[in-house]
Amino acid sequence: MVDHNSFIGIVGLGYVGLPLALRFTEVGFNVLGFDIDQAKVDAIDSGYSYIKHIGDLAVAQGRERGFTATTDFSRVAEVDALILCVPTPLNKYREPDLSFVIKTIEAVLPWLHSGQIISLESTTYPGTTDEELKPRIESQGLKVGEDIYLVYSPEREDPGNINYSIESIPKVVGGCTPACLKMGIVLYSKVVNKIVPVSSTKAAEMTKLLENIHRAVNIGLVNEMKIIADSMGLDIYEVIRAAATKPFGFVPYYPGPGLGGHCIPIDPFYLTWKAREYGLNTRFIELAGEVNSSMPEWVVQKIANALNDRERSIKGSKILVLGISYKKNVDDMRESPAVKLMDLLSAKGALIAYSDPWLPVFPKMREHCFDLQSLDLTPESVALHDLVLVATNHDCFDYDMIRNCARLIVDTRGVYQDPADNVIKA
C-alpha cells in the first residue's frame, strides 16, 4: 500500500515527468527521477530547471523536499512505484513509435520486484499496456495483479497553463486487473484531487486519444473555415468571437499556422494505425490531419501574395518570425508549426530571423536546424525586415510597437483585431 514513506520513481523528466515529480514532493514523498540525459540529472541535482515555465525555485524546493535524479536504472529496485513518462512519437511513415516505451520497460525489468506499482502515462494506442508491458513484466516471473500492479493513467499536462495544476486536473486511471486499478487509485489520489476510474487500461488509453482527437478535428474544422472566410473577405476570429457568445451548443476553437505540441499533431495517428487492425478507416481524423498539416503551406502562400502585392518576392526578403515555440508563453518546441514555416520560407530563399525571449538560442532539434539567436525587438530591428510573421503569440511582445514599425505583418494568431494597411491575417 502507498503511504508517505513510499519511494516514488519517475522515468522521463521532461514536460510531463518533471512537474509530476515536483508534485509528489510537495505532498511529502521522496522521489527518484530517471532519465538518460545526464544534463537533466545534473540540473536537478544542482537545483536548476531546464524548463523555463517551471523555474529554478520549484526544482530547488523539490530538491530540499527529497527529489533526486539519476541515469542509473538499477536503482529502480529501490522504488515502490514507478511512473513512465517517456515520448511516444511517430516514425517517418507516420506510424506509432513505441521504442522509448519498450526500451524503458526492458531497461527496468531486471530491477522490478514484488509489490511495485507500474504506471504508464505516455500517450499510446489502446492495448499497449496489456500487449507490450504486461507480457514483458510477467516474463520475469511476476504476476500482474498479484505481484506487480500495472496501470495506465494518461498525462493531462498543459505546459504554461496557469489556470490548472496537476492536483486540480481529474486523473483517469485504468488497471490491468481490479487489484491494479485499486492500487493505481491509491497512488494518484495522493497528488490529485479527483480520480476517474475506468474499466481497463484500454479504456484509459482510448480516453486520452479521444481528448486529443476531439481537439484536432475541431481545429481542423476552424482551419478550413478560416480558408473559406479569407476567400470571402471575412475575419474568422471575429466570427468565432461572435459565435462564442452563444451560451450553449458551441465551444470556440481557434485556427493557426498548423498544429504543434506532442499530443495533437501525433495522437490521432495512433488510433488511425490501430483501427486498421480492425479493418476500419478513420475518415474524420485523417481529413482533419490533411487540413491541419496543410496550414503552413497556406500561410506561406499568404506571405508570397502579401510580398508580391508590394513588388517583392519571398526570395531575398528579410522575414522576422515572432515566436518559435508551439504555443505561447512556453519554451516547448515539440512539433512547432513556426519551425515548419521557417523551413518552408528558407527553402524559398527568404532570409530568416526570429525573436522569442523564451528561446534565446535556436535549440537542437531532430528535423530542423537553424544557427540563429533570438533577435531583440526594437523599433529599428522590426523596421529592418520586409515582413514580420506572427507565428506564436507570446504575451511579452509589444504588438502595438510592432504594428507601428513593421513594413508588413502576416498574423497567423489573430493578434490584430482592427484592420490595418500593413497587417495581413493568415
C-alpha positions as a Markdown table, in Angstrom:
| # | Residue | x | y | z |
|---|---|---|---|---|
| 1 | Met | 0.0 | 0.0 | 0.0 |
| 2 | Val | 1.2 | 3.5 | -0.9 |
| 3 | Asp | 1.8 | 5.9 | 2.0 |
| 4 | His | 4.1 | 8.8 | 2.6 |
| 5 | Asn | 7.0 | 6.5 | 3.4 |
| 6 | Ser | 6.8 | 5.1 | -0.1 |
| 7 | Phe | 9.6 | 5.9 | -2.6 |
| 8 | Ile | 8.3 | 7.2 | -6.0 |
| 9 | Gly | 10.3 | 6.7 | -9.2 |
| 10 | Ile | 9.5 | 8.6 | -12.4 |
| 11 | Val | 11.2 | 7.7 | -15.7 |
| 12 | Gly | 11.4 | 10.6 | -18.2 |
| 13 | Leu | 12.0 | 14.1 | -16.7 |
| 14 | Gly | 10.5 | 16.2 | -19.4 |
| 15 | Tyr | 7.4 | 18.3 | -19.7 |
| 16 | Val | 5.3 | 15.6 | -18.0 |
| 17 | Gly | 7.7 | 13.8 | -15.7 |
| 18 | Leu | 9.3 | 16.8 | -14.1 |
| 19 | Pro | 6.2 | 18.6 | -12.9 |
| 20 | Leu | 4.7 | 15.3 | -11.7 |
| 21 | Ala | 7.9 | 14.6 | -9.7 |
| 22 | Leu | 7.7 | 18.0 | -8.1 |
| 23 | Arg | 4.0 | 17.5 | -7.2 |
| 24 | Phe | 4.8 | 14.2 | -5.4 |
| 25 | Thr | 7.5 | 16.0 | -3.4 |
| 26 | Glu | 5.0 | 18.8 | -2.5 |
| 27 | Val | 2.9 | 16.3 | -0.6 |
| 28 | Gly | 5.8 | 14.7 | 1.3 |
| 29 | Phe | 7.1 | 11.9 | -0.9 |
| 30 | Asn | 10.7 | 11.2 | -1.7 |
| 31 | Val | 11.1 | 11.0 | -5.5 |
| 32 | Leu | 13.8 | 9.5 | -7.6 |
| 33 | Gly | 13.8 | 10.7 | -11.2 |
| 34 | Phe | 15.3 | 8.6 | -14.0 |
| 35 | Asp | 16.5 | 10.0 | -17.4 |
| 36 | Ile | 19.1 | 9.0 | -20.0 |
| 37 | Asp | 20.0 | 12.7 | -20.4 |
| 38 | Gln | 22.8 | 13.4 | -17.9 |
| 39 | Ala | 22.3 | 17.2 | -18.4 |
| 40 | Lys | 18.9 | 16.9 | -16.9 |
| 41 | Val | 20.1 | 14.9 | -14.0 |
| 42 | Asp | 22.9 | 17.4 | -13.3 |
| 43 | Ala | 20.5 | 20.3 | -13.5 |
| 44 | Ile | 18.1 | 18.7 | -11.0 |
| 45 | Asp | 20.9 | 17.8 | -8.6 |
| 46 | Ser | 22.1 | 21.4 | -8.8 |
| 47 | Gly | 18.6 | 22.8 | -8.2 |
| 48 | Tyr | 18.1 | 24.2 | -11.6 |
| 49 | Ser | 15.3 | 23.9 | -14.1 |
| 50 | Tyr | 15.7 | 23.2 | -17.8 |
| 51 | Ile | 12.0 | 24.0 | -18.5 |
| 52 | Lys | 11.5 | 27.8 | -18.4 |
| 53 | His | 7.9 | 27.9 | -17.3 |
| 54 | Ile | 8.7 | 25.7 | -14.3 |
| 55 | Gly | 11.6 | 27.8 | -12.9 |
| 56 | Asp | 14.6 | 27.2 | -10.8 |
| 57 | Leu | 12.9 | 27.8 | -7.5 |
| 58 | Ala | 10.4 | 24.9 | -8.0 |
| 59 | Val | 13.3 | 22.5 | -8.7 |
| 60 | Ala | 15.4 | 23.8 | -5.8 |
| 61 | Gln | 12.4 | 23.4 | -3.4 |
| 62 | Gly | 11.8 | 19.9 | -4.8 |
| 63 | Arg | 15.5 | 19.0 | -4.0 |
| 64 | Glu | 15.0 | 20.2 | -0.5 |
| 65 | Arg | 11.9 | 18.1 | -0.1 |
| 66 | Gly | 13.6 | 14.9 | -1.3 |
| 67 | Phe | 13.8 | 14.9 | -5.1 |
| 68 | Thr | 16.9 | 13.4 | -6.7 |
| 69 | Ala | 17.7 | 12.2 | -10.1 |
| 70 | Thr | 19.9 | 9.5 | -11.7 |
| 71 | Thr | 20.8 | 7.8 | -15.0 |
| 72 | Asp | 21.3 | 4.5 | -13.1 |
| 73 | Phe | 18.3 | 2.3 | -13.9 |
| 74 | Ser | 19.4 | -0.3 | -11.4 |
| 75 | Arg | 18.0 | 2.0 | -8.7 |
| 76 | Val | 14.5 | 1.0 | -9.9 |
| 77 | Ala | 14.9 | -1.7 | -7.3 |
| 78 | Glu | 14.6 | 0.9 | -4.6 |
| 79 | Val | 11.2 | 2.4 | -5.5 |
| 80 | Asp | 7.7 | 1.4 | -4.5 |
| 81 | Ala | 6.0 | 2.9 | -7.5 |
| 82 | Leu | 7.4 | 3.6 | -11.0 |
| 83 | Ile | 5.7 | 6.0 | -13.4 |
| 84 | Leu | 6.8 | 6.0 | -17.0 |
| 85 | Cys | 6.6 | 9.4 | -18.8 |
| 86 | Val | 8.6 | 8.8 | -21.9 |
| 87 | Pro | 8.0 | 10.1 | -25.5 |
| 88 | Thr | 5.7 | 8.3 | -28.0 |
| 89 | Pro | 6.4 | 10.0 | -31.3 |
| 90 | Leu | 5.6 | 8.8 | -34.9 |
| 91 | Asn | 8.2 | 7.2 | -37.2 |
| 92 | Lys | 8.9 | 8.5 | -40.7 |
| 93 | Tyr | 5.9 | 6.5 | -42.0 |
| 94 | Arg | 3.5 | 8.3 | -39.5 |
| 95 | Glu | 3.2 | 5.1 | -37.6 |
| 96 | Pro | 3.4 | 4.8 | -33.8 |
| 97 | Asp | 7.0 | 4.6 | -32.4 |
| 98 | Leu | 6.9 | 2.8 | -29.1 |
| 99 | Ser | 10.7 | 2.4 | -29.0 |
| 100 | Phe | 11.0 | 4.7 | -25.9 |
| 101 | Val | 8.4 | 2.8 | -24.0 |
| 102 | Ile | 9.8 | -0.6 | -25.0 |
| 103 | Lys | 13.4 | 0.3 | -24.3 |
| 104 | Thr | 12.3 | 1.7 | -20.9 |
| 105 | Ile | 10.4 | -1.3 | -19.7 |
| 106 | Glu | 13.2 | -3.6 | -20.9 |
| 107 | Ala | 15.7 | -1.5 | -19.0 |
| 108 | Val | 13.8 | -1.7 | -15.8 |
| 109 | Leu | 12.8 | -5.4 | -16.0 |
| 110 | Pro | 15.8 | -6.8 | -14.1 |
| 111 | Trp | 15.1 | -4.5 | -11.2 |
| 112 | Leu | 11.3 | -4.9 | -10.7 |
| 113 | His | 10.2 | -6.6 | -7.5 |
| 114 | Ser | 7.0 | -7.8 | -5.9 |
| 115 | Gly | 4.7 | -5.1 | -4.5 |
| 116 | Gln | 5.6 | -2.4 | -7.0 |
| 117 | Ile | 3.1 | -0.3 | -8.9 |
| 118 | Ile | 4.0 | 0.4 | -12.5 |
| 119 | Ser | 2.1 | 3.2 | -14.3 |
| 120 | Leu | 2.4 | 4.2 | -18.0 |
| 121 | Glu | 1.4 | 7.8 | -18.7 |
| 122 | Ser | 2.7 | 8.2 | -22.3 |
| 123 | Thr | 0.0 | 8.6 | -24.9 |
| 124 | Thr | -0.4 | 5.5 | -26.9 |
| 125 | Tyr | -2.9 | 3.3 | -28.8 |
| 126 | Pro | -5.4 | 1.1 | -26.9 |
| 127 | Gly | -3.8 | -2.2 | -26.0 |
| 128 | Thr | -0.3 | -1.0 | -25.4 |
| 129 | Thr | -0.2 | -1.7 | -21.6 |
| 130 | Asp | -1.8 | -5.1 | -21.9 |
| 131 | Glu | 0.1 | -6.2 | -25.1 |
| 132 | Glu | 3.5 | -4.7 | -24.6 |
| 133 | Leu | 4.2 | -4.1 | -20.9 |
| 134 | Lys | 2.3 | -6.9 | -19.2 |
| 135 | Pro | 3.9 | -9.8 | -21.1 |
| 136 | Arg | 7.4 | -8.4 | -20.5 |
| 137 | Ile | 6.8 | -7.9 | -16.8 |
| 138 | Glu | 5.4 | -11.4 | -16.4 |
| 139 | Ser | 8.3 | -12.9 | -18.3 |
| 140 | Gln | 10.3 | -12.1 | -15.1 |
| 141 | Gly | 8.0 | -14.4 | -13.1 |
| 142 | Leu | 6.0 | -11.5 | -11.6 |
| 143 | Lys | 2.2 | -12.0 | -11.9 |
| 144 | Val | 0.4 | -8.8 | -12.8 |
| 145 | Gly | -2.4 | -8.2 | -10.4 |
| 146 | Glu | -0.8 | -10.2 | -7.7 |
| 147 | Asp | 3.0 | -9.4 | -7.6 |
| 148 | Ile | 3.0 | -6.2 | -9.7 |
| 149 | Tyr | 0.2 | -3.7 | -10.1 |
| 150 | Leu | 0.1 | -2.4 | -13.7 |
| 151 | Val | -2.0 | 0.7 | -14.6 |
| 152 | Tyr | -2.4 | 3.2 | -17.4 |
| 153 | Ser | -3.1 | 6.8 | -16.4 |
| 154 | Pro | -2.7 | 9.3 | -19.3 |
| 155 | Glu | -0.9 | 12.6 | -18.7 |
| 156 | Arg | -3.0 | 15.7 | -19.0 |
| 157 | Glu | -0.2 | 18.2 | -18.7 |
| 158 | Asp | -0.8 | 21.6 | -20.5 |
| 159 | Pro | 2.6 | 23.4 | -20.3 |
| 160 | Gly | 2.3 | 27.0 | -19.3 |
| 161 | Asn | -1.4 | 26.9 | -18.3 |
| 162 | Ile | -1.7 | 28.8 | -15.1 |
| 163 | Asn | -5.4 | 28.0 | -14.6 |
| 164 | Tyr | -4.9 | 24.3 | -13.9 |
| 165 | Ser | -2.4 | 22.4 | -11.9 |
| 166 | Ile | -1.7 | 18.7 | -11.5 |
| 167 | Glu | -3.8 | 18.4 | -8.4 |
| 168 | Ser | -6.8 | 20.2 | -10.0 |
| 169 | Ile | -7.0 | 18.2 | -13.2 |
| 170 | Pro | -9.0 | 14.9 | -12.8 |
| 171 | Lys | -6.9 | 11.8 | -13.3 |
| 172 | Val | -8.1 | 8.9 | -15.4 |
| 173 | Val | -6.8 | 5.6 | -14.2 |
| 174 | Gly | -7.3 | 2.1 | -15.7 |
| 175 | Gly | -5.8 | -1.1 | -14.3 |
| 176 | Cys | -5.0 | -4.5 | -15.9 |
| 177 | Thr | -7.0 | -6.1 | -13.0 |
| 178 | Pro | -9.3 | -4.8 | -10.3 |
| 179 | Ala | -6.4 | -5.1 | -7.8 |
| 180 | Cys | -4.2 | -3.0 | -10.2 |
| 181 | Leu | -6.9 | -0.4 | -10.5 |
| 182 | Lys | -7.3 | -0.1 | -6.7 |
| 183 | Met | -3.5 | 0.4 | -6.3 |
| 184 | Gly | -3.4 | 3.0 | -9.1 |
| 185 | Ile | -6.2 | 4.9 | -7.4 |
| 186 | Val | -4.4 | 4.9 | -4.1 |
| 187 | Leu | -1.2 | 6.1 | -5.8 |
| 188 | Tyr | -2.6 | 9.0 | -7.7 |
| 189 | Ser | -5.1 | 10.1 | -5.0 |
| 190 | Lys | -2.1 | 11.3 | -3.0 |
| 191 | Val | -1.4 | 14.0 | -5.6 |
| 192 | Val | -4.7 | 14.6 | -7.5 |
| 193 | Asn | -8.0 | 15.8 | -6.1 |
| 194 | Lys | -10.3 | 13.7 | -8.3 |
| 195 | Ile | -9.7 | 10.2 | -9.7 |
| 196 | Val | -11.7 | 9.0 | -12.7 |
| 197 | Pro | -11.5 | 5.2 | -12.7 |
| 198 | Val | -12.3 | 3.3 | -15.9 |
| 199 | Ser | -12.8 | -0.4 | -16.6 |
| 200 | Ser | -9.5 | -1.2 | -18.2 |
| 201 | Thr | -6.1 | 0.1 | -19.4 |
| 202 | Lys | -7.6 | 0.1 | -23.0 |
| 203 | Ala | -10.4 | 2.4 | -21.9 |
| 204 | Ala | -7.9 | 4.8 | -20.3 |
| 205 | Glu | -5.7 | 4.7 | -23.4 |
| 206 | Met | -8.7 | 5.4 | -25.7 |
| 207 | Thr | -9.8 | 8.3 | -23.4 |
| 208 | Lys | -6.5 | 10.1 | -23.9 |
| 209 | Leu | -6.8 | 9.7 | -27.7 |
| 210 | Leu | -10.4 | 10.9 | -27.8 |
| 211 | Glu | -9.5 | 14.0 | -25.8 |
| 212 | Asn | -6.8 | 15.0 | -28.3 |
| 213 | Ile | -8.6 | 13.8 | -31.4 |
| 214 | His | -11.6 | 15.9 | -30.4 |
| 215 | Arg | -9.3 | 19.0 | -30.4 |
| 216 | Ala | -7.5 | 18.0 | -33.6 |
| 217 | Val | -10.8 | 17.5 | -35.5 |
| 218 | Asn | -12.3 | 20.8 | -34.3 |
| 219 | Ile | -9.1 | 22.7 | -35.0 |
| 220 | Gly | -9.2 | 21.2 | -38.5 |
| 221 | Leu | -12.7 | 22.5 | -38.9 |
| 222 | Val | -11.9 | 26.0 | -38.0 |
| 223 | Asn | -8.7 | 25.9 | -40.1 |
| 224 | Glu | -10.9 | 25.0 | -43.1 |
| 225 | Met | -13.4 | 27.7 | -42.1 |
| 226 | Lys | -10.5 | 30.2 | -42.0 |
| 227 | Ile | -9.7 | 29.5 | -45.6 |
| 228 | Ile | -13.3 | 29.9 | -46.6 |
| 229 | Ala | -13.7 | 33.1 | -44.6 |
| 230 | Asp | -10.5 | 34.5 | -46.0 |
| 231 | Ser | -11.7 | 33.9 | -49.6 |
| 232 | Met | -14.9 | 35.7 | -48.7 |
| 233 | Gly | -13.1 | 38.7 | -47.1 |
| 234 | Leu | -14.2 | 37.8 | -43.6 |
| 235 | Asp | -12.2 | 37.7 | -40.4 |
| 236 | Ile | -12.6 | 34.2 | -38.9 |
| 237 | Tyr | -11.6 | 35.5 | -35.5 |
| 238 | Glu | -14.5 | 38.0 | -35.5 |
| 239 | Val | -16.8 | 35.2 | -36.5 |
| 240 | Ile | -15.5 | 32.9 | -33.7 |
| 241 | Arg | -15.8 | 35.6 | -31.1 |
| 242 | Ala | -19.4 | 36.2 | -32.2 |
| 243 | Ala | -20.3 | 32.5 | -32.2 |
| 244 | Ala | -18.7 | 32.1 | -28.8 |
| 245 | Thr | -21.4 | 34.3 | -27.3 |
| 246 | Lys | -23.9 | 31.5 | -27.7 |
| 247 | Pro | -24.3 | 30.1 | -24.2 |
| 248 | Phe | -24.9 | 26.5 | -25.3 |
| 249 | Gly | -24.0 | 24.2 | -28.1 |
| 250 | Phe | -20.8 | 25.9 | -29.2 |
| 251 | Val | -17.2 | 25.7 | -28.0 |
| 252 | Pro | -14.7 | 28.0 | -29.5 |
| 253 | Tyr | -11.6 | 26.6 | -31.2 |
| 254 | Tyr | -9.1 | 28.8 | -32.9 |
| 255 | Pro | -7.2 | 28.4 | -36.2 |
| 256 | Gly | -3.4 | 28.8 | -36.5 |
| 257 | Pro | -0.4 | 28.2 | -38.7 |
| 258 | Gly | -0.5 | 24.4 | -38.0 |
| 259 | Leu | -0.7 | 22.1 | -35.1 |
| 260 | Gly | 2.1 | 21.9 | -32.5 |
| 261 | Gly | 3.0 | 20.1 | -29.3 |
| 262 | His | 3.5 | 16.5 | -28.6 |
| 263 | Cys | -0.2 | 15.4 | -28.5 |
| 264 | Ile | -2.5 | 16.9 | -31.1 |
| 265 | Pro | -0.3 | 16.5 | -34.2 |
| 266 | Ile | 0.6 | 12.9 | -33.2 |
| 267 | Asp | -2.0 | 11.2 | -31.2 |
| 268 | Pro | -4.7 | 10.9 | -33.9 |
| 269 | Phe | -2.4 | 8.7 | -35.9 |
| 270 | Tyr | -2.0 | 6.2 | -33.0 |
| 271 | Leu | -5.7 | 5.5 | -33.3 |
| 272 | Thr | -5.7 | 5.6 | -37.1 |
| 273 | Trp | -3.0 | 2.9 | -37.1 |
| 274 | Lys | -4.7 | 0.7 | -34.6 |
| 275 | Ala | -8.1 | 1.0 | -36.3 |
| 276 | Arg | -6.6 | -0.7 | -39.4 |
| 277 | Glu | -6.2 | -3.8 | -37.3 |
| 278 | Tyr | -10.0 | -3.9 | -37.1 |
| 279 | Gly | -10.5 | -3.1 | -40.8 |
| 280 | Leu | -11.7 | 0.4 | -40.1 |
| 281 | Asn | -10.9 | 3.7 | -41.7 |
| 282 | Thr | -10.8 | 6.9 | -39.6 |
| 283 | Arg | -12.1 | 9.3 | -42.2 |
| 284 | Phe | -12.8 | 12.3 | -39.9 |
| 285 | Ile | -9.4 | 12.0 | -38.2 |
| 286 | Glu | -7.5 | 11.7 | -41.4 |
| 287 | Leu | -9.3 | 14.6 | -43.1 |
| 288 | Ala | -8.6 | 16.8 | -40.1 |
| 289 | Gly | -5.0 | 15.8 | -40.3 |
| 290 | Glu | -4.8 | 16.7 | -44.0 |
| 291 | Val | -6.3 | 20.2 | -43.3 |
| 292 | Asn | -4.1 | 20.9 | -40.3 |
| 293 | Ser | -0.9 | 19.7 | -42.0 |
| 294 | Ser | -1.6 | 21.9 | -45.0 |
| 295 | Met | -1.7 | 25.1 | -42.9 |
| 296 | Pro | 2.0 | 26.0 | -43.1 |
| 297 | Glu | 1.9 | 25.9 | -46.9 |
| 298 | Trp | -1.2 | 28.0 | -46.9 |
| 299 | Val | 0.4 | 30.6 | -44.7 |
| 300 | Val | 3.5 | 30.7 | -46.9 |
| 301 | Gln | 1.2 | 31.4 | -49.9 |
| 302 | Lys | -0.4 | 34.2 | -48.0 |
| 303 | Ile | 3.1 | 35.6 | -47.3 |
| 304 | Ala | 4.1 | 35.2 | -51.0 |
| 305 | Asn | 0.9 | 37.1 | -52.1 |
| 306 | Ala | 1.4 | 39.8 | -49.5 |
| 307 | Leu | 5.0 | 40.4 | -50.6 |
| 308 | Asn | 4.0 | 40.2 | -54.3 |
| 309 | Asp | 1.4 | 43.0 | -53.8 |
| 310 | Arg | 4.4 | 45.1 | -52.6 |
| 311 | Glu | 6.5 | 44.1 | -55.6 |
| 312 | Arg | 8.7 | 41.8 | -53.5 |
| 313 | Ser | 9.3 | 38.1 | -53.7 |
| 314 | Ile | 10.0 | 35.6 | -50.8 |
| 315 | Lys | 13.5 | 35.1 | -52.2 |
| 316 | Gly | 15.8 | 37.7 | -50.8 |
| 317 | Ser | 13.2 | 39.1 | -48.4 |
| 318 | Lys | 14.1 | 39.6 | -44.7 |
| 319 | Ile | 11.5 | 37.8 | -42.7 |
| 320 | Leu | 11.3 | 38.1 | -38.9 |
| 321 | Val | 9.4 | 35.2 | -37.2 |
| 322 | Leu | 7.8 | 36.2 | -33.9 |
| 323 | Gly | 7.7 | 33.2 | -31.6 |
| 324 | Ile | 9.0 | 29.7 | -32.4 |
| 325 | Ser | 7.6 | 27.6 | -29.6 |
| 326 | Tyr | 4.5 | 25.6 | -30.4 |
| 327 | Lys | 2.3 | 27.7 | -28.1 |
| 328 | Lys | 2.5 | 31.0 | -26.3 |
| 329 | Asn | 4.4 | 31.6 | -23.1 |
| 330 | Val | 6.4 | 28.3 | -23.0 |
| 331 | Asp | 9.7 | 27.1 | -24.3 |
| 332 | Asp | 8.3 | 23.9 | -25.7 |
| 333 | Met | 9.4 | 23.3 | -29.3 |
| 334 | Arg | 7.7 | 19.9 | -30.0 |
| 335 | Glu | 6.1 | 19.8 | -33.4 |
| 336 | Ser | 6.2 | 23.6 | -33.6 |
| 337 | Pro | 4.5 | 24.9 | -36.8 |
| 338 | Ala | 6.7 | 28.1 | -36.5 |
| 339 | Val | 9.7 | 26.0 | -37.3 |
| 340 | Lys | 8.0 | 24.3 | -40.3 |
| 341 | Leu | 7.2 | 27.8 | -41.6 |
| 342 | Met | 10.9 | 28.8 | -41.2 |
| 343 | Asp | 11.9 | 25.7 | -43.2 |
| 344 | Leu | 9.5 | 26.4 | -46.0 |
| 345 | Leu | 10.4 | 30.1 | -46.2 |
| 346 | Ser | 14.2 | 29.4 | -46.0 |
| 347 | Ala | 13.8 | 26.8 | -48.8 |
| 348 | Lys | 12.3 | 29.6 | -51.0 |
| 349 | Gly | 15.2 | 31.9 | -50.4 |
| 350 | Ala | 14.0 | 34.0 | -47.5 |
| 351 | Leu | 16.5 | 35.5 | -45.1 |
| 352 | Ile | 15.1 | 34.3 | -41.7 |
| 353 | Ala | 15.5 | 35.8 | -38.3 |
| 354 | Tyr | 13.4 | 35.1 | -35.2 |
| 355 | Ser | 12.6 | 36.7 | -31.9 |
| 356 | Asp | 11.5 | 34.6 | -28.9 |
| 357 | Pro | 12.5 | 35.5 | -25.4 |
| 358 | Trp | 11.5 | 32.0 | -24.3 |
| 359 | Leu | 14.2 | 30.5 | -26.6 |
| 360 | Pro | 17.3 | 32.8 | -26.7 |
| 361 | Val | 19.2 | 30.3 | -28.9 |
| 362 | Phe | 17.6 | 28.1 | -31.5 |
| 363 | Pro | 17.6 | 24.6 | -29.9 |
| 364 | Lys | 18.9 | 21.4 | -31.3 |
| 365 | Met | 16.1 | 19.5 | -33.0 |
| 366 | Arg | 15.9 | 16.2 | -34.8 |
| 367 | Glu | 14.4 | 17.5 | -38.0 |
| 368 | His | 15.2 | 21.3 | -38.0 |
| 369 | Cys | 18.5 | 23.2 | -37.9 |
| 370 | Phe | 19.0 | 26.9 | -37.7 |
| 371 | Asp | 22.1 | 28.6 | -36.5 |
| 372 | Leu | 20.2 | 31.6 | -35.0 |
| 373 | Gln | 19.8 | 33.5 | -31.8 |
| 374 | Ser | 16.7 | 35.4 | -30.8 |
| 375 | Leu | 16.7 | 39.0 | -32.0 |
| 376 | Asp | 15.9 | 41.8 | -29.6 |
| 377 | Leu | 12.8 | 43.6 | -30.6 |
| 378 | Thr | 13.2 | 47.3 | -31.1 |
| 379 | Pro | 11.6 | 49.7 | -33.5 |
| 380 | Glu | 14.8 | 49.7 | -35.5 |
| 381 | Ser | 15.1 | 45.8 | -35.7 |
| 382 | Val | 11.5 | 45.5 | -36.7 |
| 383 | Ala | 11.7 | 48.2 | -39.4 |
| 384 | Leu | 14.8 | 46.5 | -40.9 |
| 385 | His | 12.7 | 43.5 | -42.1 |
| 386 | Asp | 10.5 | 43.2 | -45.1 |
| 387 | Leu | 7.9 | 41.2 | -43.2 |
| 388 | Val | 7.1 | 40.2 | -39.7 |
| 389 | Leu | 5.4 | 36.8 | -39.2 |
| 390 | Val | 3.4 | 36.4 | -36.0 |
| 391 | Ala | 3.8 | 32.6 | -35.6 |
| 392 | Thr | 3.4 | 32.3 | -31.8 |
| 393 | Asn | 1.6 | 35.0 | -29.9 |
| 394 | His | 3.7 | 35.3 | -26.7 |
| 395 | Asp | 2.2 | 37.9 | -24.3 |
| 396 | Cys | 5.6 | 39.6 | -23.9 |
| 397 | Phe | 5.7 | 41.0 | -27.4 |
| 398 | Asp | 4.9 | 44.7 | -27.8 |
| 399 | Tyr | 2.3 | 44.3 | -30.6 |
| 400 | Asp | 1.5 | 48.0 | -30.8 |
| 401 | Met | 5.1 | 48.8 | -31.4 |
| 402 | Ile | 5.4 | 46.0 | -34.0 |
| 403 | Arg | 2.4 | 47.2 | -35.9 |
| 404 | Asn | 3.6 | 50.8 | -35.9 |
| 405 | Cys | 7.2 | 49.9 | -37.0 |
| 406 | Ala | 6.7 | 46.9 | -39.3 |
| 407 | Arg | 6.5 | 47.4 | -43.1 |
| 408 | Leu | 4.3 | 44.3 | -43.4 |
| 409 | Ile | 2.8 | 41.8 | -40.9 |
| 410 | Val | 1.3 | 38.4 | -41.5 |
| 411 | Asp | -0.7 | 37.5 | -38.4 |
| 412 | Thr | -1.4 | 33.8 | -38.0 |
| 413 | Arg | -2.8 | 34.0 | -34.5 |
| 414 | Gly | -5.5 | 36.7 | -34.6 |
| 415 | Val | -3.4 | 39.2 | -32.5 |
| 416 | Tyr | -4.6 | 42.2 | -34.5 |
| 417 | Gln | -8.3 | 42.7 | -34.4 |
| 418 | Asp | -8.6 | 46.1 | -36.0 |
| 419 | Pro | -7.8 | 46.4 | -39.7 |
| 420 | Ala | -4.5 | 48.0 | -40.7 |
| 421 | Asp | -2.9 | 48.6 | -44.1 |
| 422 | Asn | 0.2 | 46.7 | -43.1 |
| 423 | Val | -1.5 | 43.7 | -41.4 |
| 424 | Ile | -2.5 | 40.6 | -43.4 |
| 425 | Lys | -4.4 | 37.9 | -41.5 |
| 426 | Ala | -3.5 | 34.3 | -42.1 |
